[in-house]
Amino acid sequence: MGVLQNKIDFEAIITVNNANCNGDPLNGNMPRITDEGFGEISDVCIKRKIRNRLMDMGESIFVQSDDKNVDGYDSLKERADKNPAFGTELKKGKKANAQVAYQAACQEWMDVRSFGQVFAFKGEELSLGIRGPVSLHPAFSVDPINITTIKITKSVNSEDTKGGKASDTMGDKHRVDFGVYLLKGSINVQLAEKTGFTQEDAEKIKEAIRTLFVNDSSSARPEGSMEIHKLYWWEHNCKIGQYSTKKVHDSLCVAKKEGVLTPKSIEDYQITLTPLEGLTVEEYDGI
């Protein structure tokens, strides 16, 4: 398939049930929350999950987490250095051709041509910034969330205490009781033309979002506690789009049903999609 020709907007409905969907390390790893009490999942967290899903699908990814490392490189710089095309330009220093390096990076790594990347390594003359066509908003909950904190104990010492300290240590574990979050994003054609992002790449991003929480379970996010309930995918008929991204996203409304005070499941919500003339939407169930 060729380079993406038409603008794409998308929105996903995420359900969270007794899970810590995105802990804040500066707040005792409590689920992220706004000043108004709405839950938040950062765009960085979502991109990490998309990268992991793309790796599961066999795609070459530049920004790999330590627990998902598949090529054995210990740093981004080492991964860049070892790449035959990009690494060759990187080693040329001031004589490096930035355009050649740009094209090599976008061709090699799908996350680079999707989300962009800054290549600026200590001691290297070549500094390169790439803007990607796929943009993601942080996901916010439809309603304020309730966070439950429980006390836990660690029954084994991490180190030899020489009899000076008991093994039982108190700690906290946090969870969102239930929440419905909206993930919004879009794909820009003008930037896709620069990075070489294709229609096929867009289909892979779609599948990665639809299956976002596959192979993502942990103690904080038990299997089945988070899921994509629905994914809505709008493909316009031109590069700039028939409607603004905000108008497209606003055409989907998720609100508590009348009489529901404390939602316990997605069934407590009314999902309304207002058609936009001339713009079709594809609807997918998550997995």
ZADO-1210 file (C-alpha; in nm, 4 decimals, padded with zeros to 6 digits):
<atoms>
<atom x="00.0000" y="00.0000" z="00.0000" code="MET" pos="1"/>
<atom x="00.1057" y="00.3575" z="-00.0641" code="GLY" pos="2"/>
<atom x="00.1462" y="00.6519" z="00.1709" code="VAL" pos="3"/>
<atom x="-00.1694" y="00.7481" z="00.3596" code="LEU" pos="4"/>
<atom x="-00.3936" y="00.9720" z="00.1474" code="GLN" pos="5"/>
<atom x="-00.6885" y="01.0591" z="00.3728" code="ASN" pos="6"/>
<atom x="-00.7025" y="01.2011" z="00.7238" code="LYS" pos="7"/>
<atom x="-00.8116" y="00.9602" z="00.9974" code="ILE" pos="8"/>
<atom x="-00.9715" y="01.0296" z="01.3348" code="ASP" pos="9"/>
<atom x="-01.0381" y="00.7647" z="01.5963" code="PHE" pos="10"/>
<atom x="-01.1823" y="00.7239" z="01.9432" code="GLU" pos="11"/>
<atom x="-01.1903" y="00.4259" z="02.1777" code="ALA" pos="12"/>
<atom x="-01.4008" y="00.3518" z="02.4846" code="ILE" pos="13"/>
<atom x="-01.1932" y="00.1926" z="02.7619" code="ILE" pos="14"/>
<atom x="-01.3397" y="00.0238" z="03.0691" code="THR" pos="15"/>
<atom x="-01.1414" y="-00.0133" z="03.3926" code="VAL" pos="16"/>
<atom x="-01.2645" y="-00.2482" z="03.6637" code="ASN" pos="17"/>
<atom x="-01.0656" y="-00.2819" z="03.9876" code="ASN" pos="18"/>
<atom x="-00.7326" y="-00.1940" z="03.8263" code="ALA" pos="19"/>
<atom x="-00.4633" y="00.0710" z="03.8462" code="ASN" pos="20"/>
<atom x="-00.4723" y="00.1769" z="03.4830" code="CYS" pos="21"/>
<atom x="-00.1820" y="00.4255" z="03.5058" code="ASN" pos="22"/>
<atom x="-00.0022" y="00.4863" z="03.8338" code="GLY" pos="23"/>
<atom x="00.1576" y="00.8221" z="03.9147" code="ASP" pos="24"/>
<atom x="00.5118" y="00.7666" z="04.0536" code="PRO" pos="25"/>
<atom x="00.5070" y="01.1106" z="04.2169" code="LEU" pos="26"/>
<atom x="00.1893" y="01.0279" z="04.4084" code="ASN" pos="27"/>
<atom x="00.2663" y="00.6896" z="04.5616" code="GLY" pos="28"/>
<atom x="00.1718" y="00.5150" z="04.2341" code="ASN" pos="29"/>
<atom x="-00.1943" y="00.6060" z="04.2812" code="MET" pos="30"/>
<atom x="-00.4048" y="00.6085" z="03.9624" code="PRO" pos="31"/>
<atom x="-00.3650" y="00.9390" z="03.7833" code="ARG" pos="32"/>
<atom x="-00.6440" y="01.1839" z="03.8590" code="ILE" pos="33"/>
<atom x="-00.7229" y="01.5434" z="03.7622" code="THR" pos="34"/>
<atom x="-00.7985" y="01.8223" z="04.0087" code="ASP" pos="35"/>
<atom x="-01.1686" y="01.7687" z="03.9347" code="GLU" pos="36"/>
<atom x="-01.1491" y="01.3983" z="04.0224" code="GLY" pos="37"/>
<atom x="-01.1519" y="01.2541" z="03.6699" code="PHE" pos="38"/>
<atom x="-00.9233" y="00.9613" z="03.5950" code="GLY" pos="39"/>
<atom x="-00.6412" y="00.9990" z="03.3440" code="GLU" pos="40"/>
<atom x="-00.4242" y="00.7646" z="03.1393" code="ILE" pos="41"/>
<atom x="-00.1284" y="00.9530" z="02.9927" code="SER" pos="42"/>
<atom x="-00.0598" y="00.9530" z="02.6192" code="ASP" pos="43"/>
<atom x="00.2902" y="00.8203" z="02.6980" code="VAL" pos="44"/>
<atom x="00.1383" y="00.5180" z="02.8725" code="CYS" pos="45"/>
<atom x="-00.0927" y="00.4520" z="02.5767" code="ILE" pos="46"/>
<atom x="00.1915" y="00.4803" z="02.3255" code="LYS" pos="47"/>
<atom x="00.3916" y="00.2296" z="02.5284" code="ARG" pos="48"/>
<atom x="00.1063" y="-00.0186" z="02.5060" code="LYS" pos="49"/>
<atom x="00.0673" y="00.0430" z="02.1315" code="ILE" pos="50"/>
<atom x="00.4393" y="-00.0137" z="02.0801" code="ARG" pos="51"/>
<atom x="00.4175" y="-00.3398" z="02.2739" code="ASN" pos="52"/>
<atom x="00.1258" y="-00.4584" z="02.0628" code="ARG" pos="53"/>
<atom x="00.3098" y="-00.3663" z="01.7418" code="LEU" pos="54"/>
<atom x="00.6099" y="-00.5663" z="01.8625" code="MET" pos="55"/>
<atom x="00.3783" y="-00.8621" z="01.9250" code="ASP" pos="56"/>
<atom x="00.2672" y="-00.8190" z="01.5629" code="MET" pos="57"/>
<atom x="00.6279" y="-00.8447" z="01.4426" code="GLY" pos="58"/>
<atom x="00.6982" y="-00.4765" z="01.3785" code="GLU" pos="59"/>
<atom x="01.0414" y="-00.3184" z="01.4312" code="SER" pos="60"/>
<atom x="01.0196" y="-00.0737" z="01.7239" code="ILE" pos="61"/>
<atom x="01.2843" y="00.1789" z="01.8296" code="PHE" pos="62"/>
<atom x="01.1644" y="00.2666" z="02.1808" code="VAL" pos="63"/>
<atom x="01.1548" y="-00.0711" z="02.3553" code="GLN" pos="64"/>
<atom x="01.0976" y="-00.1085" z="02.7279" code="SER" pos="65"/>
<atom x="01.3387" y="-00.3192" z="02.9331" code="ASP" pos="66"/>
<atom x="01.0775" y="-00.5878" z="02.9994" code="ASP" pos="67"/>
<atom x="00.9871" y="-00.6059" z="02.6291" code="LYS" pos="68"/>
<atom x="01.3369" y="-00.5883" z="02.4819" code="ASN" pos="69"/>
<atom x="01.3669" y="-00.8222" z="02.1831" code="VAL" pos="70"/>
<atom x="01.6983" y="-00.7237" z="02.0210" code="ASP" pos="71"/>
<atom x="01.9281" y="-00.7210" z="02.3260" code="GLY" pos="72"/>
<atom x="02.0362" y="-00.3561" z="02.2975" code="TYR" pos="73"/>
<atom x="02.0653" y="-00.1786" z="02.6320" code="ASP" pos="74"/>
<atom x="01.9926" y="00.1755" z="02.5146" code="SER" pos="75"/>
<atom x="01.8383" y="00.3786" z="02.2344" code="LEU" pos="76"/>
<atom x="02.1839" y="00.4973" z="02.1310" code="LYS" pos="77"/>
<atom x="02.3108" y="00.1415" z="02.0932" code="GLU" pos="78"/>
<atom x="02.0038" y="00.0496" z="01.8889" code="ARG" pos="79"/>
<atom x="02.0613" y="00.3508" z="01.6646" code="ALA" pos="80"/>
<atom x="02.4348" y="00.2808" z="01.6304" code="ASP" pos="81"/>
<atom x="02.3822" y="-00.0824" z="01.5341" code="LYS" pos="82"/>
<atom x="02.1288" y="-00.0101" z="01.2630" code="ASN" pos="83"/>
<atom x="02.3168" y="-00.0390" z="00.9288" code="PRO" pos="84"/>
<atom x="02.1499" y="00.2533" z="00.7502" code="ALA" pos="85"/>
<atom x="02.0905" y="00.4976" z="01.0355" code="PHE" pos="86"/>
<atom x="02.4056" y="00.4086" z="01.2289" code="GLY" pos="87"/>
<atom x="02.6241" y="00.4769" z="00.9252" code="THR" pos="88"/>
<atom x="02.4978" y="00.8338" z="00.9012" code="GLU" pos="89"/>
<atom x="02.5183" y="00.8816" z="01.2780" code="LEU" pos="90"/>
<atom x="02.8900" y="00.7974" z="01.2732" code="LYS" pos="91"/>
<atom x="02.9626" y="01.0593" z="01.0041" code="LYS" pos="92"/>
<atom x="02.9232" y="01.3394" z="01.2577" code="GLY" pos="93"/>
<atom x="02.9158" y="01.6837" z="01.0948" code="LYS" pos="94"/>
<atom x="02.9245" y="01.5223" z="00.7509" code="LYS" pos="95"/>
<atom x="02.6067" y="01.3286" z="00.8154" code="ALA" pos="96"/>
<atom x="02.3174" y="01.3764" z="00.5750" code="ASN" pos="97"/>
<atom x="02.0182" y="01.4534" z="00.7978" code="ALA" pos="98"/>
<atom x="01.7679" y="01.3701" z="00.5242" code="GLN" pos="99"/>
<atom x="01.9203" y="01.0276" z="00.4635" code="VAL" pos="100"/>
<atom x="01.9170" y="00.9596" z="00.8392" code="ALA" pos="101"/>
<atom x="01.5553" y="01.0792" z="00.8589" code="TYR" pos="102"/>
<atom x="01.4445" y="00.8398" z="00.5854" code="GLN" pos="103"/>
<atom x="01.6459" y="00.5506" z="00.7289" code="ALA" pos="104"/>
<atom x="01.4923" y="00.5901" z="01.0756" code="ALA" pos="105"/>
<atom x="01.1377" y="00.6131" z="00.9406" code="CYS" pos="106"/>
<atom x="01.1857" y="00.3134" z="00.7149" code="GLN" pos="107"/>
<atom x="01.3386" y="00.0937" z="00.9864" code="GLU" pos="108"/>
<atom x="01.1199" y="00.1646" z="01.2909" code="TRP" pos="109"/>
<atom x="00.7413" y="00.1804" z="01.2764" code="MET" pos="110"/>
<atom x="00.7052" y="00.3776" z="01.5986" code="ASP" pos="111"/>
<atom x="00.9363" y="00.6463" z="01.4578" code="VAL" pos="112"/>
<atom x="00.7324" y="00.6953" z="01.1403" code="ARG" pos="113"/>
<atom x="00.4129" y="00.6799" z="01.3482" code="SER" pos="114"/>
<atom x="00.4819" y="00.8886" z="01.6608" code="PHE" pos="115"/>
<atom x="00.8068" y="01.0620" z="01.5672" code="GLY" pos="116"/>
<atom x="01.1300" y="01.0638" z="01.7668" code="GLN" pos="117"/>
<atom x="01.4104" y="01.2937" z="01.8789" code="VAL" pos="118"/>
<atom x="01.7586" y="01.1586" z="01.8042" code="PHE" pos="119"/>
<atom x="02.0005" y="01.3603" z="02.0166" code="ALA" pos="120"/>
<atom x="02.2739" y="01.1540" z="02.1786" code="PHE" pos="121"/>
<atom x="02.5592" y="01.2802" z="02.3938" code="LYS" pos="122"/>
<atom x="02.8817" y="01.3039" z="02.1969" code="GLY" pos="123"/>
<atom x="02.7112" y="01.2788" z="01.8566" code="GLU" pos="124"/>
<atom x="02.7135" y="01.5667" z="01.6075" code="GLU" pos="125"/>
<atom x="02.3907" y="01.4606" z="01.4373" code="LEU" pos="126"/>
<atom x="02.0749" y="01.5866" z="01.6092" code="SER" pos="127"/>
<atom x="01.7496" y="01.4942" z="01.4409" code="LEU" pos="128"/>
<atom x="01.3854" y="01.5576" z="01.5252" code="GLY" pos="129"/>
<atom x="01.1053" y="01.3681" z="01.3517" code="ILE" pos="130"/>
<atom x="00.7369" y="01.4596" z="01.3850" code="ARG" pos="131"/>
<atom x="00.5027" y="01.1643" z="01.3496" code="GLY" pos="132"/>
<atom x="00.1520" y="01.1691" z="01.1991" code="PRO" pos="133"/>
<atom x="-00.0196" y="00.9724" z="01.4783" code="VAL" pos="134"/>
<atom x="-00.1241" y="01.1968" z="01.7662" code="SER" pos="135"/>
<atom x="-00.2897" y="01.0756" z="02.0862" code="LEU" pos="136"/>
<atom x="-00.4678" y="01.2603" z="02.3649" code="HIS" pos="137"/>
<atom x="-00.4451" y="01.1465" z="02.7247" code="PRO" pos="138"/>
<atom x="-00.7507" y="00.9318" z="02.7999" code="ALA" pos="139"/>
<atom x="-00.9862" y="01.0846" z="03.0588" code="PHE" pos="140"/>
<atom x="-01.2730" y="00.9204" z="03.2414" code="SER" pos="141"/>
<atom x="-01.6291" y="01.0187" z="03.1556" code="VAL" pos="142"/>
<atom x="-01.7124" y="01.0705" z="03.5237" code="ASP" pos="143"/>
<atom x="-01.5076" y="01.1274" z="03.8396" code="PRO" pos="144"/>
<atom x="-01.3579" y="00.8009" z="03.9624" code="ILE" pos="145"/>
<atom x="-01.3421" y="00.6377" z="04.3030" code="ASN" pos="146"/>
<atom x="-01.0008" y="00.5087" z="04.4144" code="ILE" pos="147"/>
<atom x="-00.9712" y="00.2353" z="04.6749" code="THR" pos="148"/>
<atom x="-00.6479" y="00.1885" z="04.8706" code="THR" pos="149"/>
<atom x="-00.5714" y="-00.1287" z="05.0607" code="ILE" pos="150"/>
<atom x="-00.2844" y="-00.2160" z="05.2908" code="LYS" pos="151"/>
<atom x="-00.0548" y="-00.4993" z="05.1883" code="ILE" pos="152"/>
<atom x="00.2425" y="-00.6650" z="05.3568" code="THR" pos="153"/>
<atom x="00.5695" y="-00.7989" z="05.2250" code="LYS" pos="154"/>
<atom x="00.6541" y="-01.1165" z="05.4119" code="SER" pos="155"/>
<atom x="01.0125" y="-01.1620" z="05.2876" code="VAL" pos="156"/>
<atom x="01.3091" y="-00.9316" z="05.3480" code="ASN" pos="157"/>
<atom x="01.4801" y="-00.7971" z="05.0383" code="SER" pos="158"/>
<atom x="01.8201" y="-00.8016" z="05.2107" code="GLU" pos="159"/>
<atom x="01.9898" y="-00.9754" z="05.5013" code="ASP" pos="160"/>
<atom x="01.8858" y="-00.7756" z="05.8075" code="THR" pos="161"/>
<atom x="02.1022" y="-00.9811" z="06.0476" code="LYS" pos="162"/>
<atom x="01.8061" y="-01.0236" z="06.2790" code="GLY" pos="163"/>
<atom x="01.7420" y="-00.6524" z="06.3133" code="GLY" pos="164"/>
<atom x="01.4153" y="-00.6175" z="06.1227" code="LYS" pos="165"/>
<atom x="01.1076" y="-00.8325" z="06.0802" code="ALA" pos="166"/>
<atom x="01.0230" y="-00.9425" z="05.7286" code="SER" pos="167"/>
<atom x="00.6657" y="-00.8090" z="05.7357" code="ASP" pos="168"/>
<atom x="00.6606" y="-00.4608" z="05.5794" code="THR" pos="169"/>
<atom x="00.3482" y="-00.2549" z="05.5220" code="MET" pos="170"/>
<atom x="00.2638" y="-00.1009" z="05.1867" code="GLY" pos="171"/>
<atom x="-00.0263" y="00.0373" z="04.9826" code="ASP" pos="172"/>
<atom x="-00.2023" y="-00.0875" z="04.6721" code="LYS" pos="173"/>
<atom x="-00.4452" y="00.1333" z="04.4793" code="HIS" pos="174"/>
<atom x="-00.7173" y="00.0626" z="04.2254" code="ARG" pos="175"/>
<atom x="-00.9936" y="00.2349" z="04.0308" code="VAL" pos="176"/>
<atom x="-01.3209" y="00.0682" z="04.1328" code="ASP" pos="177"/>
<atom x="-01.4807" y="00.1284" z="03.7923" code="PHE" pos="178"/>
<atom x="-01.4300" y="00.3850" z="03.5196" code="GLY" pos="179"/>
<atom x="-01.5036" y="00.4497" z="03.1550" code="VAL" pos="180"/>
<atom x="-01.2258" y="00.6363" z="02.9749" code="TYR" pos="181"/>
<atom x="-01.2219" y="00.7912" z="02.6267" code="LEU" pos="182"/>
<atom x="-00.9081" y="00.7624" z="02.4149" code="LEU" pos="183"/>
<atom x="-00.8955" y="01.0093" z="02.1254" code="LYS" pos="184"/>
<atom x="-00.6488" y="01.0487" z="01.8400" code="GLY" pos="185"/>
<atom x="-00.5922" y="01.1295" z="01.4760" code="SER" pos="186"/>
<atom x="-00.3540" y="01.0635" z="01.1873" code="ILE" pos="187"/>
<atom x="-00.2227" y="01.3605" z="00.9865" code="ASN" pos="188"/>
<atom x="-00.1657" y="01.3043" z="00.6140" code="VAL" pos="189"/>
<atom x="00.0882" y="01.5849" z="00.5669" code="GLN" pos="190"/>
<atom x="00.3175" y="01.4336" z="00.8298" code="LEU" pos="191"/>
<atom x="00.2499" y="01.0826" z="00.6976" code="ALA" pos="192"/>
<atom x="00.3869" y="01.1932" z="00.3606" code="GLU" pos="193"/>
<atom x="00.7109" y="01.3029" z="00.5289" code="LYS" pos="194"/>
<atom x="00.7672" y="00.9877" z="00.7342" code="THR" pos="195"/>
<atom x="00.6338" y="00.7395" z="00.4775" code="GLY" pos="196"/>
<atom x="00.3467" y="00.6273" z="00.7015" code="PHE" pos="197"/>
<atom x="00.1208" y="00.4065" z="00.4872" code="THR" pos="198"/>
<atom x="-00.2399" y="00.2940" z="00.4787" code="GLN" pos="199"/>
<atom x="-00.1140" y="-00.0461" z="00.5898" code="GLU" pos="200"/>
<atom x="00.0553" y="00.1183" z="00.8900" code="ASP" pos="201"/>
<atom x="-00.2783" y="00.2813" z="00.9783" code="ALA" pos="202"/>
<atom x="-00.4461" y="-00.0603" z="00.9755" code="GLU" pos="203"/>
<atom x="-00.1790" y="-00.1905" z="01.2127" code="LYS" pos="204"/>
<atom x="-00.2297" y="00.1046" z="01.4486" code="ILE" pos="205"/>
<atom x="-00.6034" y="00.0333" z="01.4395" code="LYS" pos="206"/>
<atom x="-00.5485" y="-00.3311" z="01.5318" code="GLU" pos="207"/>
<atom x="-00.3004" y="-00.2365" z="01.8050" code="ALA" pos="208"/>
<atom x="-00.5588" y="-00.0057" z="01.9663" code="ILE" pos="209"/>
<atom x="-00.8401" y="-00.2606" z="01.9286" code="ARG" pos="210"/>
<atom x="-00.6260" y="-00.5174" z="02.1124" code="THR" pos="211"/>
<atom x="-00.4519" y="-00.2655" z="02.3401" code="LEU" pos="212"/>
<atom x="-00.4641" y="-00.4696" z="02.6613" code="PHE" pos="213"/>
<atom x="-00.3694" y="-00.8079" z="02.5193" code="VAL" pos="214"/>
<atom x="-00.0518" y="-00.9345" z="02.6938" code="ASN" pos="215"/>
<atom x="-00.0652" y="-00.6322" z="02.9265" code="ASP" pos="216"/>
<atom x="-00.1763" y="-00.7885" z="03.2545" code="SER" pos="217"/>
<atom x="00.0106" y="-00.7294" z="03.5796" code="SER" pos="218"/>
<atom x="-00.0515" y="-00.7285" z="03.9529" code="SER" pos="219"/>
<atom x="-00.1947" y="-00.3785" z="03.9185" code="ALA" pos="220"/>
<atom x="-00.3938" y="-00.4681" z="03.6048" code="ARG" pos="221"/>
<atom x="-00.5224" y="-00.8258" z="03.6397" code="PRO" pos="222"/>
<atom x="-00.6257" y="-01.0079" z="03.3231" code="GLU" pos="223"/>
<atom x="-00.9671" y="-00.8837" z="03.2113" code="GLY" pos="224"/>
<atom x="-00.9715" y="-00.5768" z="03.4354" code="SER" pos="225"/>
<atom x="-00.9145" y="-00.3402" z="03.1414" code="MET" pos="226"/>
<atom x="-01.0572" y="-00.3649" z="02.7928" code="GLU" pos="227"/>
<atom x="-01.1359" y="-00.1730" z="02.4786" code="ILE" pos="228"/>
<atom x="-01.5150" y="-00.1784" z="02.4686" code="HIS" pos="229"/>
<atom x="-01.5508" y="-00.0065" z="02.1292" code="LYS" pos="230"/>
<atom x="-01.3229" y="00.1532" z="01.8722" code="LEU" pos="231"/>
<atom x="-01.4593" y="00.4113" z="01.6276" code="TYR" pos="232"/>
<atom x="-01.2568" y="00.4847" z="01.3142" code="TRP" pos="233"/>
<atom x="-01.3368" y="00.7736" z="01.0794" code="TRP" pos="234"/>
<atom x="-01.1551" y="00.7971" z="00.7452" code="GLU" pos="235"/>
<atom x="-01.2131" y="01.1248" z="00.5611" code="HIS" pos="236"/>
<atom x="-01.2210" y="01.1607" z="00.1820" code="ASN" pos="237"/>
<atom x="-00.9389" y="01.4175" z="00.1624" code="CYS" pos="238"/>
<atom x="-00.6066" y="01.5079" z="00.3201" code="LYS" pos="239"/>
<atom x="-00.7244" y="01.7857" z="00.5517" code="ILE" pos="240"/>
<atom x="-01.0495" y="01.6157" z="00.6492" code="GLY" pos="241"/>
<atom x="-01.4139" y="01.6959" z="00.5872" code="GLN" pos="242"/>
<atom x="-01.4607" y="01.8035" z="00.9487" code="TYR" pos="243"/>
<atom x="-01.2337" y="01.9213" z="01.2273" code="SER" pos="244"/>
<atom x="-01.0998" y="01.6530" z="01.4593" code="THR" pos="245"/>
<atom x="-01.2858" y="01.8084" z="01.7530" code="LYS" pos="246"/>
<atom x="-01.6168" y="01.7959" z="01.5696" code="LYS" pos="247"/>
<atom x="-01.5577" y="01.4308" z="01.4827" code="VAL" pos="248"/>
<atom x="-01.4692" y="01.3380" z="01.8413" code="HIS" pos="249"/>
<atom x="-01.7660" y="01.5361" z="01.9753" code="ASP" pos="250"/>
<atom x="-02.0009" y="01.3305" z="01.7561" code="SER" pos="251"/>
<atom x="-01.9523" y="01.0434" z="02.0041" code="LEU" pos="252"/>
<atom x="-02.1249" y="01.0949" z="02.3379" code="CYS" pos="253"/>
<atom x="-02.0865" y="00.8598" z="02.6336" code="VAL" pos="254"/>
<atom x="-02.2978" y="00.9511" z="02.9374" code="ALA" pos="255"/>
<atom x="-02.4541" y="00.7857" z="03.2392" code="LYS" pos="256"/>
<atom x="-02.8048" y="00.6578" z="03.1849" code="LYS" pos="257"/>
<atom x="-03.0821" y="00.8478" z="03.3581" code="GLU" pos="258"/>
<atom x="-03.1176" y="00.7456" z="03.7195" code="GLY" pos="259"/>
<atom x="-02.7689" y="00.5933" z="03.7503" code="VAL" pos="260"/>
<atom x="-02.5787" y="00.7474" z="04.0412" code="LEU" pos="261"/>
<atom x="-02.2720" y="00.5237" z="04.0646" code="THR" pos="262"/>
<atom x="-02.1898" y="00.3348" z="03.7437" code="PRO" pos="263"/>
<atom x="-02.0755" y="-00.0226" z="03.7973" code="LYS" pos="264"/>
<atom x="-02.0443" y="-00.1392" z="03.4354" code="SER" pos="265"/>
<atom x="-02.0523" y="-00.0155" z="03.0777" code="ILE" pos="266"/>
<atom x="-02.4224" y="-00.1099" z="03.0735" code="GLU" pos="267"/>
<atom x="-02.4862" y="00.1902" z="03.2989" code="ASP" pos="268"/>
<atom x="-02.3829" y="00.4206" z="03.0121" code="TYR" pos="269"/>
<atom x="-02.5649" y="00.5409" z="02.7019" code="GLN" pos="270"/>
<atom x="-02.3458" y="00.5551" z="02.3916" code="ILE" pos="271"/>
<atom x="-02.4708" y="00.7917" z="02.1213" code="THR" pos="272"/>
<atom x="-02.3027" y="00.8448" z="01.7843" code="LEU" pos="273"/>
<atom x="-02.4263" y="01.1410" z="01.5795" code="THR" pos="274"/>
<atom x="-02.3731" y="01.0850" z="01.2030" code="PRO" pos="275"/>
<atom x="-02.1727" y="01.3477" z="01.0135" code="LEU" pos="276"/>
<atom x="-02.2921" y="01.3960" z="00.6581" code="GLU" pos="277"/>
<atom x="-02.0577" y="01.2400" z="00.4033" code="GLY" pos="278"/>
<atom x="-01.8289" y="01.0881" z="00.6669" code="LEU" pos="279"/>
<atom x="-01.8601" y="00.7188" z="00.7433" code="THR" pos="280"/>
<atom x="-01.7418" y="00.5561" z="01.0630" code="VAL" pos="281"/>
<atom x="-01.6236" y="00.2006" z="01.1202" code="GLU" pos="282"/>
<atom x="-01.7135" y="00.0481" z="01.4567" code="GLU" pos="283"/>
<atom x="-01.5127" y="-00.2350" z="01.6113" code="TYR" pos="284"/>
<atom x="-01.5483" y="-00.4407" z="01.9263" code="ASP" pos="285"/>
<atom x="-01.2348" y="-00.4582" z="02.1353" code="GLY" pos="286"/>
<atom x="-01.0653" y="-00.7758" z="02.2468" code="ILE" pos="287"/>
</atoms>
